[in-house]
Structure formats: structure tokens, C-alpha cells
Amino acid sequence: MDYNIPQTAASAIVRNAESNNSNLGGQAKRVQDRLRQEANDTGNASIRRKNEPGNKP
């Protein structure tokens, strides 16, 4: 089987793969940021509950 791909097509494939990879990196960062924020919110809520009058640590 012949796998000769014209150079322009190969370049387009590589560019597309790099673009997809870049987009995935951005998505991963957004998910990471959201999880970090949710963890902060959870931690802050826990601290607020602990500090309410009548609640023991």
C-alpha cells in the first residue's frame, strides 16, 4: 500500500493536529480552573460552617 501523501496535505494534517492539541490544552486548563474554584468554594463553605456560632470544629 502506498502512503505517499502530497506535502501540502501532510502539512494541513499536521496543522490540524496541532490546532486540535492546542484546543484540548485550553479545555483541560478550563476544567482544571473550574475544579480548583469548586474546591475553594467547598473549602470556604466548610470554614464558614465551622465558624458559625454553636458549631464545634
C-alpha distance matrix in Angstrom:
0.0 3.8 6.4 9.3 12.0 15.3 18.0 20.3 17.9 17.2 21.0 21.7 19.6 21.4 24.7 24.3 23.5 26.6 28.7 27.9 28.7 31.9 32.9 32.4 34.6 37.2 37.2 37.6 40.5 42.2 41.9 43.3 46.1 47.0 47.1 49.3 51.6 51.9 52.7 55.4 56.8 57.0 58.7 61.1 62.0 62.7 64.9 66.8 67.5 68.7 71.0 72.6 76.2 76.6 73.2 73.1 70.3
3.8 0.0 3.8 5.7 8.8 11.8 14.5 17.0 15.0 14.4 18.1 19.1 17.4 19.2 22.4 22.3 21.9 24.7 26.9 26.5 27.4 30.4 31.6 31.5 33.5 36.0 36.3 36.9 39.6 41.3 41.4 42.7 45.4 46.4 46.8 48.8 51.0 51.5 52.5 54.9 56.4 56.9 58.5 60.7 61.9 62.7 64.7 66.5 67.4 68.7 70.8 72.5 76.1 76.7 73.3 73.3 70.4
6.4 3.8 0.0 3.8 6.1 9.6 11.8 14.2 12.1 10.9 14.7 15.7 13.8 15.5 18.7 18.8 18.2 21.0 23.2 22.9 23.7 26.6 28.0 27.9 29.8 32.4 32.8 33.3 35.9 37.7 37.9 39.2 41.8 42.9 43.4 45.2 47.5 48.1 49.1 51.4 53.0 53.5 55.1 57.3 58.5 59.3 61.3 63.1 64.1 65.4 67.4 69.1 72.8 73.5 70.1 70.1 67.2
9.3 5.7 3.8 0.0 3.8 6.5 8.9 11.6 10.2 9.4 12.9 14.4 13.4 14.9 17.9 18.5 18.5 20.9 23.0 23.4 24.2 26.8 28.3 28.7 30.4 32.8 33.6 34.3 36.6 38.5 39.0 40.2 42.6 43.9 44.6 46.3 48.5 49.4 50.4 52.5 54.1 54.9 56.4 58.4 59.8 60.8 62.6 64.4 65.5 66.8 68.7 70.4 74.1 75.0 71.6 71.7 68.8
12.0 8.8 6.1 3.8 0.0 3.8 6.3 8.3 6.5 6.2 9.7 10.8 10.1 12.0 14.6 15.2 15.7 18.0 19.9 20.4 21.6 23.9 25.3 26.1 27.9 30.0 30.8 31.8 34.0 35.7 36.4 37.8 40.0 41.3 42.2 43.9 45.9 46.9 48.1 50.1 51.6 52.6 54.1 56.0 57.3 58.5 60.3 61.9 63.2 64.6 66.4 68.0 71.7 72.7 69.4 69.7 66.8
15.3 11.8 9.6 6.5 3.8 0.0 3.8 5.5 5.4 6.3 8.7 10.1 10.7 12.5 14.3 15.5 16.7 18.5 20.0 21.2 22.6 24.4 25.9 27.1 28.7 30.5 31.7 33.0 34.9 36.5 37.6 39.0 40.8 42.3 43.5 45.0 46.8 48.0 49.4 51.1 52.6 53.9 55.4 57.0 58.5 59.8 61.5 63.0 64.4 65.9 67.5 69.1 72.9 74.1 70.9 71.2 68.3
18.0 14.5 11.8 8.9 6.3 3.8 0.0 3.8 5.4 5.0 6.1 8.6 9.8 10.4 12.1 14.1 15.2 16.3 18.1 19.8 20.8 22.3 24.2 25.6 26.8 28.6 30.1 31.3 32.9 34.7 36.0 37.2 38.9 40.6 41.9 43.1 44.9 46.4 47.7 49.2 50.9 52.3 53.6 55.1 56.8 58.2 59.6 61.2 62.8 64.1 65.6 67.4 71.2 72.4 69.2 69.5 66.5
20.3 17.0 14.2 11.6 8.3 5.5 3.8 0.0 3.8 5.4 5.1 6.2 8.7 9.9 10.5 12.2 14.2 15.3 16.3 18.3 19.8 20.9 22.4 24.3 25.6 27.0 28.5 30.1 31.6 33.0 34.6 36.0 37.5 39.0 40.6 41.9 43.4 45.0 46.5 47.9 49.3 50.9 52.3 53.7 55.3 56.9 58.3 59.7 61.4 62.9 64.3 65.9 69.7 71.1 68.0 68.4 65.6
17.9 15.0 12.1 10.2 6.5 5.4 5.4 3.8 0.0 3.8 5.4 5.0 6.2 8.6 9.8 10.4 12.3 14.2 15.2 16.4 18.2 19.8 20.9 22.5 24.3 25.7 26.8 28.4 30.3 31.6 32.8 34.5 36.1 37.4 38.8 40.5 42.0 43.3 44.8 46.5 47.8 49.2 50.8 52.3 53.7 55.2 56.9 58.2 59.7 61.3 62.8 64.3 68.1 69.4 66.2 66.7 63.9
17.2 14.4 10.9 9.4 6.2 6.3 5.0 5.4 3.8 0.0 3.8 5.4 5.1 6.2 8.6 9.8 10.6 12.3 14.1 15.3 16.4 18.3 19.9 21.1 22.5 24.4 25.7 26.8 28.7 30.4 31.5 32.8 34.7 36.2 37.4 38.8 40.7 42.0 43.2 45.0 46.5 47.7 49.2 50.8 52.4 53.7 55.3 56.8 58.3 59.7 61.3 63.0 66.8 68.0 64.7 65.0 62.1
21.0 18.1 14.7 12.9 9.7 8.7 6.1 5.1 5.4 3.8 0.0 3.8 5.4 5.1 6.1 8.5 9.8 10.5 12.1 14.1 15.2 16.3 18.2 19.9 20.9 22.6 24.3 25.6 27.0 28.7 30.2 31.4 33.0 34.7 36.1 37.3 39.0 40.6 41.9 43.4 45.0 46.5 47.8 49.2 50.9 52.4 53.8 55.3 57.0 58.3 59.7 61.5 65.3 66.6 63.5 63.8 60.9
21.7 19.1 15.7 14.4 10.8 10.1 8.6 6.2 5.0 5.4 3.8 0.0 3.8 5.4 5.1 6.0 8.5 9.8 10.4 12.1 14.1 15.1 16.3 18.2 19.8 21.0 22.4 24.2 25.7 27.0 28.5 30.1 31.5 32.9 34.5 36.0 37.4 38.9 40.5 42.0 43.3 44.8 46.4 47.8 49.3 50.9 52.4 53.7 55.3 56.9 58.3 59.9 63.7 65.0 61.9 62.5 59.7
19.6 17.4 13.8 13.4 10.1 10.7 9.8 8.7 6.2 5.1 5.4 3.8 0.0 3.8 5.5 5.1 6.1 8.6 9.8 10.5 12.2 14.1 15.3 16.4 18.3 20.0 21.0 22.4 24.4 25.8 26.9 28.4 30.3 31.5 32.8 34.5 36.1 37.3 38.8 40.5 41.9 43.2 44.7 46.4 47.8 49.2 50.9 52.3 53.7 55.2 56.9 58.4 62.2 63.4 60.2 60.6 57.8
21.4 19.2 15.5 14.9 12.0 12.5 10.4 9.9 8.6 6.2 5.1 5.4 3.8 0.0 3.8 5.4 5.1 6.1 8.5 9.8 10.4 12.2 14.2 15.3 16.4 18.4 19.9 20.9 22.6 24.5 25.7 26.8 28.6 30.3 31.4 32.8 34.6 36.1 37.2 38.9 40.5 41.8 43.1 44.8 46.4 47.7 49.2 50.8 52.4 53.7 55.2 57.0 60.8 62.0 58.8 59.1 56.1
24.7 22.4 18.7 17.9 14.6 14.3 12.1 10.5 9.8 8.6 6.1 5.1 5.5 3.8 0.0 3.8 5.5 5.1 6.1 8.6 9.8 10.4 12.2 14.2 15.2 16.6 18.4 19.9 21.1 22.7 24.4 25.6 27.0 28.7 30.3 31.5 33.0 34.7 36.1 37.5 39.0 40.6 41.9 43.3 45.0 46.6 47.9 49.3 51.1 52.5 53.8 55.5 59.3 60.7 57.7 58.1 55.2
24.3 22.3 18.8 18.5 15.2 15.5 14.1 12.2 10.4 9.8 8.5 6.0 5.1 5.4 3.8 0.0 3.8 5.5 5.0 6.1 8.5 9.8 10.5 12.3 14.2 15.4 16.5 18.3 20.0 21.2 22.5 24.2 25.8 27.0 28.6 30.2 31.6 32.9 34.5 36.1 37.4 38.9 40.5 41.9 43.3 44.9 46.5 47.8 49.4 51.0 52.4 54.0 57.7 59.0 56.0 56.5 53.8
23.5 21.9 18.2 18.5 15.7 16.7 15.2 14.2 12.3 10.6 9.8 8.5 6.1 5.1 5.5 3.8 0.0 3.8 5.4 5.1 6.1 8.5 9.9 10.5 12.3 14.3 15.2 16.3 18.4 20.0 21.0 22.3 24.3 25.7 26.8 28.4 30.2 31.4 32.7 34.5 36.0 37.2 38.7 40.4 41.9 43.2 44.8 46.4 47.8 49.2 50.8 52.5 56.3 57.4 54.2 54.6 51.7
26.6 24.7 21.0 20.9 18.0 18.5 16.3 15.3 14.2 12.3 10.5 9.8 8.6 6.1 5.1 5.5 3.8 0.0 3.8 5.5 5.0 6.1 8.6 9.8 10.5 12.4 14.2 15.2 16.6 18.5 20.0 20.9 22.6 24.4 25.7 26.8 28.7 30.3 31.4 32.9 34.6 36.1 37.3 38.8 40.6 41.9 43.3 44.9 46.6 47.9 49.3 51.1 54.9 56.2 53.0 53.3 50.4
28.7 26.9 23.2 23.0 19.9 20.0 18.1 16.3 15.2 14.1 12.1 10.4 9.8 8.5 6.1 5.0 5.4 3.8 0.0 3.8 5.4 5.0 6.2 8.6 9.8 10.7 12.4 14.2 15.5 16.7 18.5 20.0 21.2 22.7 24.5 25.8 27.1 28.7 30.3 31.7 33.0 34.7 36.2 37.4 39.1 40.7 42.1 43.4 45.1 46.7 48.0 49.6 53.4 54.8 51.8 52.4 49.6
27.9 26.5 22.9 23.4 20.4 21.2 19.8 18.3 16.4 15.3 14.1 12.1 10.5 9.8 8.6 6.1 5.1 5.5 3.8 0.0 3.8 5.4 5.1 6.2 8.6 9.9 10.5 12.2 14.3 15.4 16.5 18.2 19.9 21.1 22.5 24.2 25.7 26.9 28.5 30.2 31.5 32.8 34.5 36.0 37.3 38.9 40.5 41.9 43.3 44.9 46.5 48.0 51.8 53.0 49.9 50.4 47.7
28.7 27.4 23.7 24.2 21.6 22.6 20.8 19.8 18.2 16.4 15.2 14.1 12.2 10.4 9.8 8.5 6.1 5.0 5.4 3.8 0.0 3.8 5.4 5.1 6.2 8.8 9.9 10.5 12.4 14.4 15.3 16.4 18.4 20.0 21.0 22.4 24.4 25.7 26.8 28.6 30.2 31.4 32.8 34.5 36.1 37.3 38.9 40.5 42.0 43.3 44.9 46.7 50.4 51.6 48.4 48.7 45.8
31.9 30.4 26.6 26.8 23.9 24.4 22.3 20.9 19.8 18.3 16.3 15.1 14.1 12.2 10.4 9.8 8.5 6.1 5.0 5.4 3.8 0.0 3.8 5.4 5.1 6.4 8.7 9.9 10.7 12.6 14.4 15.4 16.7 18.6 20.1 21.1 22.7 24.5 25.8 27.1 28.7 30.4 31.6 32.9 34.7 36.3 37.5 39.0 40.8 42.1 43.4 45.2 49.0 50.4 47.4 47.8 44.9
32.9 31.6 28.0 28.3 25.3 25.9 24.2 22.4 20.9 19.9 18.2 16.3 15.3 14.2 12.2 10.5 9.9 8.6 6.2 5.1 5.4 3.8 0.0 3.8 5.4 5.1 6.2 8.6 9.9 10.7 12.4 14.2 15.4 16.6 18.5 19.9 21.1 22.6 24.4 25.8 27.0 28.6 30.2 31.5 33.0 34.7 36.2 37.4 39.0 40.7 42.0 43.5 47.3 48.7 45.7 46.4 43.7
32.4 31.5 27.9 28.7 26.1 27.1 25.6 24.3 22.5 21.1 19.9 18.2 16.4 15.3 14.2 12.3 10.5 9.8 8.6 6.2 5.1 5.4 3.8 0.0 3.8 5.3 5.0 6.0 8.5 9.8 10.5 12.1 14.1 15.2 16.4 18.1 19.8 20.9 22.3 24.2 25.5 26.7 28.3 30.0 31.4 32.8 34.4 35.9 37.3 38.8 40.4 42.0 45.8 47.0 43.8 44.3 41.5
34.6 33.5 29.8 30.4 27.9 28.7 26.8 25.6 24.3 22.5 20.9 19.8 18.3 16.4 15.2 14.2 12.3 10.5 9.8 8.6 6.2 5.1 5.4 3.8 0.0 3.8 5.4 5.1 6.2 8.7 10.0 10.5 12.3 14.3 15.4 16.4 18.3 20.0 21.0 22.5 24.3 25.7 26.8 28.4 30.2 31.5 32.8 34.5 36.1 37.4 38.8 40.7 44.4 45.8 42.6 42.9 40.0
37.2 36.0 32.4 32.8 30.0 30.5 28.6 27.0 25.7 24.4 22.6 21.0 20.0 18.4 16.6 15.4 14.3 12.4 10.7 9.9 8.8 6.4 5.1 5.3 3.8 0.0 3.8 5.4 5.1 6.3 8.7 9.8 10.5 12.3 14.3 15.3 16.5 18.4 19.9 21.0 22.5 24.3 25.6 26.8 28.5 30.2 31.5 32.8 34.6 36.1 37.3 39.0 42.8 44.3 41.3 41.9 39.2
37.2 36.3 32.8 33.6 30.8 31.7 30.1 28.5 26.8 25.7 24.3 22.4 21.0 19.9 18.4 16.5 15.2 14.2 12.4 10.5 9.9 8.7 6.2 5.0 5.4 3.8 0.0 3.8 5.4 5.1 6.2 8.6 9.9 10.6 12.3 14.2 15.3 16.5 18.3 19.9 21.0 22.5 24.2 25.6 26.9 28.6 30.2 31.4 32.9 34.6 36.1 37.5 41.3 42.6 39.6 40.3 37.7
37.6 36.9 33.3 34.3 31.8 33.0 31.3 30.1 28.4 26.8 25.6 24.2 22.4 20.9 19.9 18.3 16.3 15.2 14.2 12.2 10.5 9.9 8.6 6.0 5.1 5.4 3.8 0.0 3.8 5.5 5.1 6.1 8.6 9.9 10.5 12.2 14.2 15.3 16.4 18.3 19.9 20.9 22.4 24.1 25.6 26.9 28.5 30.1 31.5 32.9 34.5 36.2 40.0 41.1 37.9 38.3 35.5
40.5 39.6 35.9 36.6 34.0 34.9 32.9 31.6 30.3 28.7 27.0 25.7 24.4 22.6 21.1 20.0 18.4 16.6 15.5 14.3 12.4 10.7 9.9 8.5 6.2 5.1 5.4 3.8 0.0 3.8 5.4 5.0 6.1 8.5 9.8 10.4 12.2 14.1 15.2 16.4 18.2 19.8 20.9 22.3 24.2 25.6 26.8 28.3 30.1 31.4 32.7 34.6 38.3 39.8 36.7 37.1 34.2
42.2 41.3 37.7 38.5 35.7 36.5 34.7 33.0 31.6 30.4 28.7 27.0 25.8 24.5 22.7 21.2 20.0 18.5 16.7 15.4 14.4 12.6 10.7 9.8 8.7 6.3 5.1 5.5 3.8 0.0 3.8 5.4 5.1 6.1 8.6 9.8 10.5 12.2 14.2 15.2 16.3 18.2 19.8 20.8 22.4 24.2 25.6 26.7 28.5 30.2 31.4 32.9 36.7 38.2 35.3 36.0 33.4
41.9 41.4 37.9 39.0 36.4 37.6 36.0 34.6 32.8 31.5 30.2 28.5 26.9 25.7 24.4 22.5 21.0 20.0 18.5 16.5 15.3 14.4 12.4 10.5 10.0 8.7 6.2 5.1 5.4 3.8 0.0 3.8 5.4 5.1 6.1 8.5 9.8 10.5 12.2 14.1 15.2 16.3 18.2 19.7 20.9 22.4 24.2 25.5 26.9 28.5 30.2 31.6 35.4 36.5 33.4 34.1 31.5
43.3 42.7 39.2 40.2 37.8 39.0 37.2 36.0 34.5 32.8 31.4 30.1 28.4 26.8 25.6 24.2 22.3 20.9 20.0 18.2 16.4 15.4 14.2 12.1 10.5 9.8 8.6 6.1 5.0 5.4 3.8 0.0 3.8 5.5 5.2 6.1 8.6 9.9 10.5 12.3 14.2 15.3 16.4 18.2 19.9 21.0 22.5 24.2 25.7 26.9 28.5 30.4 34.1 35.3 32.1 32.5 29.6
46.1 45.4 41.8 42.6 40.0 40.8 38.9 37.5 36.1 34.7 33.0 31.5 30.3 28.6 27.0 25.8 24.3 22.6 21.2 19.9 18.4 16.7 15.4 14.1 12.3 10.5 9.9 8.6 6.1 5.1 5.4 3.8 0.0 3.8 5.5 5.1 6.1 8.6 9.8 10.5 12.2 14.2 15.2 16.3 18.2 19.9 20.9 22.3 24.3 25.7 26.8 28.6 32.4 33.9 30.9 31.6 28.8
47.0 46.4 42.9 43.9 41.3 42.3 40.6 39.0 37.4 36.2 34.7 32.9 31.5 30.3 28.7 27.0 25.7 24.4 22.7 21.1 20.0 18.6 16.6 15.2 14.3 12.3 10.6 9.9 8.5 6.1 5.1 5.5 3.8 0.0 3.8 5.4 5.1 6.1 8.6 9.8 10.4 12.2 14.1 15.1 16.3 18.3 19.8 20.8 22.4 24.3 25.6 26.9 30.7 32.2 29.2 30.2 27.7
47.1 46.8 43.4 44.6 42.2 43.5 41.9 40.6 38.8 37.4 36.1 34.5 32.8 31.4 30.3 28.6 26.8 25.7 24.5 22.5 21.0 20.1 18.5 16.4 15.4 14.3 12.3 10.5 9.8 8.6 6.1 5.2 5.5 3.8 0.0 3.8 5.4 5.0 6.1 8.6 9.7 10.4 12.1 14.0 15.2 16.4 18.3 19.8 21.0 22.5 24.3 25.8 29.5 30.6 27.4 28.0 25.4
49.3 48.8 45.2 46.3 43.9 45.0 43.1 41.9 40.5 38.8 37.3 36.0 34.5 32.8 31.5 30.2 28.4 26.8 25.8 24.2 22.4 21.1 19.9 18.1 16.4 15.3 14.2 12.2 10.4 9.8 8.5 6.1 5.1 5.4 3.8 0.0 3.8 5.5 5.1 6.2 8.7 9.9 10.5 12.2 14.2 15.3 16.5 18.3 20.0 21.1 22.5 24.5 28.2 29.5 26.4 26.8 23.9
51.6 51.0 47.5 48.5 45.9 46.8 44.9 43.4 42.0 40.7 39.0 37.4 36.1 34.6 33.0 31.6 30.2 28.7 27.1 25.7 24.4 22.7 21.1 19.8 18.3 16.5 15.3 14.2 12.2 10.5 9.8 8.6 6.1 5.1 5.4 3.8 0.0 3.8 5.4 5.0 6.1 8.6 9.7 10.4 12.2 14.1 15.2 16.3 18.2 19.8 20.9 22.5 26.3 27.9 25.1 25.9 23.4
51.9 51.5 48.1 49.4 46.9 48.0 46.4 45.0 43.3 42.0 40.6 38.9 37.3 36.1 34.7 32.9 31.4 30.3 28.7 26.9 25.7 24.5 22.6 20.9 20.0 18.4 16.5 15.3 14.1 12.2 10.5 9.9 8.6 6.1 5.0 5.5 3.8 0.0 3.8 5.4 5.0 6.1 8.5 9.7 10.5 12.2 14.2 15.2 16.4 18.3 19.9 21.2 24.9 26.1 23.2 24.1 21.9
52.7 52.5 49.1 50.4 48.1 49.4 47.7 46.5 44.8 43.2 41.9 40.5 38.8 37.2 36.1 34.5 32.7 31.4 30.3 28.5 26.8 25.8 24.4 22.3 21.0 19.9 18.3 16.4 15.2 14.2 12.2 10.5 9.8 8.6 6.1 5.1 5.4 3.8 0.0 3.8 5.5 5.1 6.1 8.5 9.9 10.5 12.3 14.2 15.4 16.5 18.4 20.1 23.8 24.9 21.6 22.0 19.4
55.4 54.9 51.4 52.5 50.1 51.1 49.2 47.9 46.5 45.0 43.4 42.0 40.5 38.9 37.5 36.1 34.5 32.9 31.7 30.2 28.6 27.1 25.8 24.2 22.5 21.0 19.9 18.3 16.4 15.2 14.1 12.3 10.5 9.8 8.6 6.2 5.0 5.4 3.8 0.0 3.8 5.4 5.0 6.0 8.5 9.8 10.5 12.1 14.1 15.2 16.4 18.4 22.1 23.6 20.6 21.3 18.6
56.8 56.4 53.0 54.1 51.6 52.6 50.9 49.3 47.8 46.5 45.0 43.3 41.9 40.5 39.0 37.4 36.0 34.6 33.0 31.5 30.2 28.7 27.0 25.5 24.3 22.5 21.0 19.9 18.2 16.3 15.2 14.2 12.2 10.4 9.7 8.7 6.1 5.0 5.5 3.8 0.0 3.8 5.5 5.1 6.1 8.6 9.9 10.4 12.2 14.2 15.3 16.5 20.3 21.9 19.2 20.4 18.3
57.0 56.9 53.5 54.9 52.6 53.9 52.3 50.9 49.2 47.7 46.5 44.8 43.2 41.8 40.6 38.9 37.2 36.1 34.7 32.8 31.4 30.4 28.6 26.7 25.7 24.3 22.5 20.9 19.8 18.2 16.3 15.3 14.2 12.2 10.4 9.9 8.6 6.1 5.1 5.4 3.8 0.0 3.8 5.5 5.2 6.2 8.7 9.9 10.6 12.4 14.3 15.6 19.3 20.2 17.1 18.1 15.9
58.7 58.5 55.1 56.4 54.1 55.4 53.6 52.3 50.8 49.2 47.8 46.4 44.7 43.1 41.9 40.5 38.7 37.3 36.2 34.5 32.8 31.6 30.2 28.3 26.8 25.6 24.2 22.4 20.9 19.8 18.2 16.4 15.2 14.1 12.1 10.5 9.7 8.5 6.1 5.0 5.5 3.8 0.0 3.8 5.5 5.1 6.3 8.7 9.9 10.6 12.4 14.5 18.1 19.2 16.0 16.3 13.7
61.1 60.7 57.3 58.4 56.0 57.0 55.1 53.7 52.3 50.8 49.2 47.8 46.4 44.8 43.3 41.9 40.4 38.8 37.4 36.0 34.5 32.9 31.5 30.0 28.4 26.8 25.6 24.1 22.3 20.8 19.7 18.2 16.3 15.1 14.0 12.2 10.4 9.7 8.5 6.0 5.1 5.5 3.8 0.0 3.8 5.4 5.1 6.2 8.6 9.8 10.6 12.4 16.1 17.9 15.2 16.2 14.1
62.0 61.9 58.5 59.8 57.3 58.5 56.8 55.3 53.7 52.4 50.9 49.3 47.8 46.4 45.0 43.3 41.9 40.6 39.1 37.3 36.1 34.7 33.0 31.4 30.2 28.5 26.9 25.6 24.2 22.4 20.9 19.9 18.2 16.3 15.2 14.2 12.2 10.5 9.9 8.5 6.1 5.2 5.5 3.8 0.0 3.8 5.5 5.1 6.2 8.6 9.9 10.7 14.5 15.9 13.2 14.8 13.3
62.7 62.7 59.3 60.8 58.5 59.8 58.2 56.9 55.2 53.7 52.4 50.9 49.2 47.7 46.6 44.9 43.2 41.9 40.7 38.9 37.3 36.3 34.7 32.8 31.5 30.2 28.6 26.9 25.6 24.2 22.4 21.0 19.9 18.3 16.4 15.3 14.1 12.2 10.5 9.8 8.6 6.2 5.1 5.4 3.8 0.0 3.8 5.5 5.2 6.2 8.7 10.1 13.6 14.3 11.1 12.0 10.0
64.9 64.7 61.3 62.6 60.3 61.5 59.6 58.3 56.9 55.3 53.8 52.4 50.9 49.2 47.9 46.5 44.8 43.3 42.1 40.5 38.9 37.5 36.2 34.4 32.8 31.5 30.2 28.5 26.8 25.6 24.2 22.5 20.9 19.8 18.3 16.5 15.2 14.2 12.3 10.5 9.9 8.7 6.3 5.1 5.5 3.8 0.0 3.8 5.4 5.1 6.2 8.8 12.1 13.6 10.7 11.3 9.2
66.8 66.5 63.1 64.4 61.9 63.0 61.2 59.7 58.2 56.8 55.3 53.7 52.3 50.8 49.3 47.8 46.4 44.9 43.4 41.9 40.5 39.0 37.4 35.9 34.5 32.8 31.4 30.1 28.3 26.7 25.5 24.2 22.3 20.8 19.8 18.3 16.3 15.2 14.2 12.1 10.4 9.9 8.7 6.2 5.1 5.5 3.8 0.0 3.8 5.5 5.1 6.3 10.1 12.1 10.0 11.8 10.8
67.5 67.4 64.1 65.5 63.2 64.4 62.8 61.4 59.7 58.3 57.0 55.3 53.7 52.4 51.1 49.4 47.8 46.6 45.1 43.3 42.0 40.8 39.0 37.3 36.1 34.6 32.9 31.5 30.1 28.5 26.9 25.7 24.3 22.4 21.0 20.0 18.2 16.4 15.4 14.1 12.2 10.6 9.9 8.6 6.2 5.2 5.4 3.8 0.0 3.8 5.4 5.3 8.8 9.7 7.1 9.3 9.0
68.7 68.7 65.4 66.8 64.6 65.9 64.1 62.9 61.3 59.7 58.3 56.9 55.2 53.7 52.5 51.0 49.2 47.9 46.7 44.9 43.3 42.1 40.7 38.8 37.4 36.1 34.6 32.9 31.4 30.2 28.5 26.9 25.7 24.3 22.5 21.1 19.8 18.3 16.5 15.2 14.2 12.4 10.6 9.8 8.6 6.2 5.1 5.5 3.8 0.0 3.8 5.6 8.2 8.8 5.7 6.5 5.5
71.0 70.8 67.4 68.7 66.4 67.5 65.6 64.3 62.8 61.3 59.7 58.3 56.9 55.2 53.8 52.4 50.8 49.3 48.0 46.5 44.9 43.4 42.0 40.4 38.8 37.3 36.1 34.5 32.7 31.4 30.2 28.5 26.8 25.6 24.3 22.5 20.9 19.9 18.4 16.4 15.3 14.3 12.4 10.6 9.9 8.7 6.2 5.1 5.4 3.8 0.0 3.8 6.4 8.5 6.8 8.2 7.8
72.6 72.5 69.1 70.4 68.0 69.1 67.4 65.9 64.3 63.0 61.5 59.9 58.4 57.0 55.5 54.0 52.5 51.1 49.6 48.0 46.7 45.2 43.5 42.0 40.7 39.0 37.5 36.2 34.6 32.9 31.6 30.4 28.6 26.9 25.8 24.5 22.5 21.2 20.1 18.4 16.5 15.6 14.5 12.4 10.7 10.1 8.8 6.3 5.3 5.6 3.8 0.0 3.8 6.3 5.8 8.7 9.8
76.2 76.1 72.8 74.1 71.7 72.9 71.2 69.7 68.1 66.8 65.3 63.7 62.2 60.8 59.3 57.7 56.3 54.9 53.4 51.8 50.4 49.0 47.3 45.8 44.4 42.8 41.3 40.0 38.3 36.7 35.4 34.1 32.4 30.7 29.5 28.2 26.3 24.9 23.8 22.1 20.3 19.3 18.1 16.1 14.5 13.6 12.1 10.1 8.8 8.2 6.4 3.8 0.0 3.8 5.6 8.4 10.6
76.6 76.7 73.5 75.0 72.7 74.1 72.4 71.1 69.4 68.0 66.6 65.0 63.4 62.0 60.7 59.0 57.4 56.2 54.8 53.0 51.6 50.4 48.7 47.0 45.8 44.3 42.6 41.1 39.8 38.2 36.5 35.3 33.9 32.2 30.6 29.5 27.9 26.1 24.9 23.6 21.9 20.2 19.2 17.9 15.9 14.3 13.6 12.1 9.7 8.8 8.5 6.3 3.8 0.0 3.8 6.5 9.7
73.2 73.3 70.1 71.6 69.4 70.9 69.2 68.0 66.2 64.7 63.5 61.9 60.2 58.8 57.7 56.0 54.2 53.0 51.8 49.9 48.4 47.4 45.7 43.8 42.6 41.3 39.6 37.9 36.7 35.3 33.4 32.1 30.9 29.2 27.4 26.4 25.1 23.2 21.6 20.6 19.2 17.1 16.0 15.2 13.2 11.1 10.7 10.0 7.1 5.7 6.8 5.8 5.6 3.8 0.0 3.8 6.5
73.1 73.3 70.1 71.7 69.7 71.2 69.5 68.4 66.7 65.0 63.8 62.5 60.6 59.1 58.1 56.5 54.6 53.3 52.4 50.4 48.7 47.8 46.4 44.3 42.9 41.9 40.3 38.3 37.1 36.0 34.1 32.5 31.6 30.2 28.0 26.8 25.9 24.1 22.0 21.3 20.4 18.1 16.3 16.2 14.8 12.0 11.3 11.8 9.3 6.5 8.2 8.7 8.4 6.5 3.8 0.0 3.8
70.3 70.4 67.2 68.8 66.8 68.3 66.5 65.6 63.9 62.1 60.9 59.7 57.8 56.1 55.2 53.8 51.7 50.4 49.6 47.7 45.8 44.9 43.7 41.5 40.0 39.2 37.7 35.5 34.2 33.4 31.5 29.6 28.8 27.7 25.4 23.9 23.4 21.9 19.4 18.6 18.3 15.9 13.7 14.1 13.3 10.0 9.2 10.8 9.0 5.5 7.8 9.8 10.6 9.7 6.5 3.8 0.0
